[in-house]
Amino acid sequence: MVAPRHNLDSGPSIVISAQMAVIATIMNTATGQPIQKMTFGRMPKPWASFNLATGELVTADRVEVGKPAPGKVVVPVAVWVTVKA
């Protein structure tokens, strides 16, 4: 059995993963109307807090993940938030 050789002099290895961003529609829980679109680095959790374009800090009430349209890869994501008026 041959032990694997490691070249420690070459410096750290860089691993690049091909992750896709999640584009979600931010929805108002009270009115059911969309507020804005937002890009997340990963799928948002139902307790995630973030700032809207208006600068208001909101917490997600629920996250809905839909089914992609036939022949499409993009999955619709809706994040429902309660906006303080």
Secondary structure, 3 states (H helix, E strand, C coil): CCCCCCCHHHCCCCCCCCCCCEEEEEEECCCCCEEEEEEECCCCCCCCEEECCCCCEEEEEEEEECCCCCCCCCCCEEEEECCCC
